Amino acid sequence: MELKFRHRDYKAEEQVHSLSRVAAETHPLSPQSPSSDQVQFVFLFLVYINRSNLLPTACI
C-alpha cells in the first residue's frame, strides 16, 4: 500500500485561522430558555393534575 502525501497550503490555513469568530445565535446543543407558551402549558398542566389529585401536594 502506497501512501500519498498531499501538498499542504499553509497560506490558506493561515487565512482560515485568522478569520474573526462570531458566536452563533442558536445552536442545537446550547441551552434554550423555554418560551412563554411552554411555561404556560406546564403551569396549566400542574394545576390540572393538582386539582385531579394526581400529584401529591408535596411535589408542587
Residue pairs with C-beta under 8 A, 6 or more apart in sequence:
24 30
34 42
46 55
46 60
49 55
50 57
50 60
